[in-house]
Amino acid sequence: MDTEFARFRINPALRDQAMQVCARLGVELSDVLRAVVTRIAHDGAIPFAMPAAESPTASASPPSTDERLWTSMRSQVEAEVALALLARFIADCSTTIDEQVNATDRERFARLSEQRDEARRLRRELDVTDADAVRTVLQKYGPLVRSSVN
């Protein structure tokens, strides 16, 4: 699948606040934005209420607290995050393996290789429409990836 880098202007403070919310939820802002764009393209509509362009005083709850946004696209966001977590875990394992110039710890090398192979297989075979399978990936790999970042 071809991808393209997209840029847009946003207030840096607003971006930072959104990144903090995403971090608390255990997701990357880029994954959420990608899921929103995918949902708009798929449904042909914006998946949450937006204020009317000609009415700047129209009240709408911010997208981060609009439950309609998350209810309608939660499974897709979770599936995207699960795939991203698996990719990150695979990359972390590969980096650690590659950095072991002196592979004296053969048990660790074998364990990392096995874990990486398991994550690769899971990423290849994951049914993103299976909510239980996606949740299992999020629960297992979310803490592993977060702990490797800290």
C-alpha positions, 0 to 999 in steps of 0.5 A, a space after each residue: 500500500 502506498 502512503 504519503 506524508 500529509 502536513 497541516 497547520 495547527 496551534 502547537 499548544 493544541 497539538 501538544 495537548 492532543 498528544 498528551 491525551 493520546 499518550 494517556 490512552 496509549 495511542 499515537 496521535 498520528 495513528 488516531 489522525 490516520 484512523 479519522 482520515 480513513 473513516 472519513 474516506 470510507 464513510 463519506 462523512 465526518 464521524 463527529 459533529 462539527 460547528 457550521 462554518 457560517 456559525 462560529 458561535 455554534 456549540 459542539 463538544 471537542 472531538 476528544 470528548 465527543 463519545 459519538 466519535 469514539 463509539 463509531 470508530 473505536 474498533 478501527 482505531 484499536 485495530 490500527 494501534 494494535 498493528 502499530 504496536 506489533 510493528 514497534 515491538 518487532 522493530 524494538 526486538 530487531 534493534 536489540 538483536 542487532 545491537 548485540 555485537 557480542 552475542 554471548 547471551 545466547 538465551 536472550 538472543 534466542 528469546 528475542 528472536 522467538 518473540 520477534 517471530 511470534 509478533 511477526 506471525 501475529 501481525 501477518 495473521 491478525 484479523 482486525 475485525 476480531 475485537 477480542 484478538 485486537 484487545 489481546 494484542 493491545 493488552 499484551 504488547 502495549 505495556 511492552 512497547 511503553 516500557 521499552 520507550 521509558 
